[in-house]
């Protein structure tokens, strides 16, 4: 992967995170609270949930980027 491809991947990741944040406001606020409290187990559970959400968000457009 060259630098341009890495930058595109990073930009897509940022867009996906912002899209998730804007569409899952309550989860984001809960996540922010947990991060402040420093509860590692809950943090990991939320990271898994975010990751799975991002997969579902990105999946419909992934094939367009591959084509």
Long-range contacts (C-beta under 8 A, 24 or more apart in sequence): 12-58, 12-65, 16-54, 16-57, 16-58, 17-54, 19-57, 20-50, 20-53, 20-54, 20-57, 24-53
